[in-house]
Every structure is written in C-alpha cells, then in structure tokens.
C-alpha cells in the first residue's frame, strides 16, 4: 500500500511543460531603414555581426541574407521559453547555458541611396522537465536583442562610406 501511495504521489510531482504564450515582436520593431546604399548596408551588418563575435552560418550578399549564431545562452529578458509545473507550482523555464540564438538578417535595397534591414531571432534551449527526457524548446523573442542589434547597425551605418580616390585636377589638366 505504501508503495502505491508513493508512486501516485511521485506521479503528481512530475513536471509538465507549458509552451510560451508571448507573441513574437511586430515587424515594425524588427526592421529599420538606413540612408545608405545596399552594399554599404550589407557591410554595416557584417561589421556588427563580427563585433558581436557571432558565428556566421550563411552569408549570401546576392540575396541580402546573413545568418549568424550566438552560442552561450540568453536570459528571460531576451525570450519567453514557457513554464514548467513542478512540486512548487508553475515557474518560468530558465534558459540553459547551452542555449543558442540564430539571427537572420535580411538586407533589401529601397532605392540607390536607402536600404531596409530586418532581423529575426530564433531562440533555442534544452528543456529539463522532471521525469521527462531532455528536449529542445523554441523560445519566443521579446524583441530586446533585435532592438539592440538594429541600434548597433544604425550606428555603424553612419560610419559606412565609399572610399574616394583623391585626384589632383591641376595635374591632369596640364
């Protein structure tokens, strides 16, 4: 009898996972327009990716796409990973240090002097639910990292310019 009671009590203390309820950020929060040509906008994004020491997965300048990965975890301020129910009730799922983020940057020319840049973040984390095997969960972005990266790109875009060769017109006229 005691063994059955223990098994029933143990079953009720096992965990359940509740997926994230947060909606992804709206497109107007994940895109900016910069007043530089497409090739300079692409350079600005590549510089920001390099400065953040992300690992480049895909770099396709013909399609205006850069995919980069950040390894080393993220915080609950960055993404909603859902909730786990255990003995103490429901608690927010804390991202594991082995979690990663993949950023998809899309650069599109608007005209010859302006470009649109948007970034989409995909957060993935190992999920540890009591009495269940470890699984992978897709967390929903809160938009904080996208806003930070777009701010860095906007600042870098101000620094981008074409190299201009100095030509002395006086010498060429002689």
C-alpha positions as CSV (number, residue, x, y, z in Angstrom):
1,X,0.0,0.0,0.0
2,X,2.8,2.4,0.9
3,X,4.5,1.7,-2.4
4,X,1.3,2.5,-4.4
5,X,0.8,5.7,-2.4
6,X,4.4,6.7,-3.1
7,X,4.0,6.0,-6.9
8,X,0.8,8.1,-7.1
9,X,2.5,11.0,-5.1
10,X,5.6,10.7,-7.3
11,X,3.5,10.9,-10.5
12,X,1.7,14.1,-9.4
13,X,5.0,15.8,-8.6
14,X,6.4,15.1,-12.1
15,X,6.7,18.1,-14.3
16,X,4.6,19.4,-17.2
17,X,5.7,21.9,-19.8
18,X,3.6,24.8,-20.9
19,X,4.7,26.4,-24.2
20,X,5.5,30.2,-24.4
21,X,2.4,32.4,-24.6
22,X,4.3,35.5,-25.8
23,X,3.7,36.8,-29.3
24,X,6.8,37.4,-31.5
25,X,7.7,41.1,-31.9
26,X,5.9,43.0,-34.6
27,X,7.7,43.6,-37.9
28,X,7.9,47.4,-37.2
29,X,10.1,46.5,-34.1
30,X,12.5,44.3,-36.1
31,X,13.3,46.4,-39.2
32,X,14.9,49.7,-39.9
33,X,15.6,51.8,-43.0
34,X,19.1,53.3,-43.3
35,X,20.1,56.0,-45.8
36,X,23.0,54.2,-47.4
37,X,23.3,52.1,-50.5
38,X,22.7,48.3,-50.4
39,X,26.4,47.3,-50.4
40,X,27.2,49.7,-47.5
41,X,24.2,48.4,-45.5
42,X,25.5,44.9,-46.1
43,X,28.9,46.0,-44.8
44,X,27.3,47.6,-41.7
45,X,25.5,44.3,-40.9
46,X,28.7,42.2,-41.4
47,X,30.6,44.6,-39.1
48,X,28.0,44.3,-36.3
49,X,28.0,40.5,-36.6
50,X,31.8,40.4,-36.4
51,X,31.9,42.9,-33.5
52,X,29.4,40.7,-31.5
53,X,31.6,37.6,-32.3
54,X,28.7,35.7,-33.8
55,X,29.5,32.6,-35.9
56,X,28.4,33.2,-39.5
57,X,26.4,30.3,-40.8
58,X,25.2,31.8,-44.1
59,X,26.5,34.9,-45.9
60,X,24.7,35.4,-49.2
61,X,25.2,39.0,-50.5
62,X,23.3,38.3,-53.7
63,X,20.1,37.6,-51.8
64,X,20.9,40.1,-48.9
65,X,20.9,37.4,-46.3
66,X,23.2,36.8,-43.3
67,X,22.6,34.1,-40.8
68,X,24.6,34.2,-37.6
69,X,24.7,32.2,-34.4
70,X,25.3,33.3,-30.8
71,X,26.3,30.4,-28.5
72,X,26.4,30.7,-24.7
73,X,22.9,31.3,-23.6
74,X,20.4,34.1,-23.2
75,X,18.2,35.4,-20.4
76,X,14.5,35.5,-19.7
77,X,14.6,39.2,-20.7
78,X,15.5,38.1,-24.2
79,X,12.9,35.3,-24.8
80,X,10.0,33.5,-23.3
81,X,10.7,29.8,-23.0
82,X,7.4,28.8,-21.4
83,X,6.7,27.4,-18.0
84,X,7.3,24.1,-16.1
85,X,5.0,22.8,-13.4
86,X,6.6,21.0,-10.6
87,X,6.1,20.5,-6.9
88,X,6.1,24.2,-6.1
89,X,3.6,25.2,-8.9
90,X,4.3,26.8,-12.3
91,X,7.7,28.5,-12.8
92,X,9.2,30.2,-15.8
93,X,11.6,28.0,-17.7
94,X,15.1,29.4,-17.3
95,X,17.3,29.1,-20.5
96,X,20.2,26.7,-20.2
97,X,23.8,27.9,-20.6
98,X,23.9,25.7,-23.7
99,X,21.1,27.6,-25.3
100,X,21.8,29.4,-28.6
101,X,20.3,32.2,-30.7
102,X,20.3,32.3,-34.5
103,X,19.9,35.7,-36.1
104,X,18.6,36.0,-39.7
105,X,19.4,39.4,-41.2
106,X,17.7,40.4,-44.4
107,X,19.0,43.5,-46.3
108,X,17.0,44.9,-49.2
109,X,17.6,47.9,-51.3
110,X,14.8,50.5,-51.3
111,X,16.5,52.7,-53.9
112,X,20.1,53.6,-54.7
113,X,20.6,55.6,-51.5
114,X,18.5,53.6,-49.0
115,X,18.2,50.1,-47.7
116,X,15.9,48.2,-45.4
117,X,17.4,45.8,-42.8
118,X,15.3,43.4,-40.7
119,X,16.5,40.8,-38.2
120,X,14.6,37.8,-36.9
121,X,15.9,35.9,-33.8
122,X,15.3,32.2,-33.2
123,X,16.0,31.2,-29.6
124,X,16.5,27.5,-28.8
125,X,17.2,26.0,-25.4
126,X,17.5,22.5,-23.9
127,X,14.5,21.9,-21.7
128,X,14.8,20.0,-18.5
129,X,11.4,18.8,-17.2
130,X,11.4,16.5,-14.2
131,X,10.8,12.8,-15.1
132,X,11.0,13.6,-18.8
133,X,13.9,13.2,-21.3
134,X,15.7,16.4,-22.2
135,X,14.2,18.1,-25.2
136,X,14.8,21.2,-27.2
137,X,12.3,24.1,-27.0
138,X,11.8,27.1,-29.3
139,X,11.6,30.2,-27.2
140,X,9.7,33.3,-28.4
141,X,11.7,36.5,-28.7
142,X,10.7,39.5,-26.6
143,X,12.4,41.8,-29.2
144,X,15.2,43.1,-26.9
145,X,18.1,41.6,-28.8
146,X,16.7,42.6,-32.2
147,X,16.3,46.2,-31.0
148,X,19.9,46.2,-29.6
149,X,21.3,44.8,-32.9
150,X,19.3,47.3,-35.1
151,X,20.6,50.1,-32.9
152,X,24.2,48.9,-33.5
153,X,23.6,48.6,-37.2
154,X,22.1,52.1,-37.3
155,X,25.2,53.5,-35.6
156,X,27.5,51.5,-37.9
157,X,25.6,52.7,-41.0
158,X,26.5,56.3,-40.1
159,X,30.2,55.3,-40.3
160,X,30.0,53.5,-43.6
161,X,31.1,55.4,-46.7
162,X,32.8,54.7,-50.0
163,X,36.5,55.2,-50.4
164,X,37.1,58.2,-52.6
165,X,40.4,58.4,-54.5
166,X,41.8,61.9,-54.4
167,X,42.5,63.2,-58.0
168,X,44.5,66.4,-58.4
169,X,42.7,68.1,-61.3
170,X,45.5,70.6,-61.8
171,X,48.0,67.8,-62.8
172,X,45.5,66.1,-65.2
173,X,44.8,69.5,-66.9
174,X,48.4,70.0,-67.9
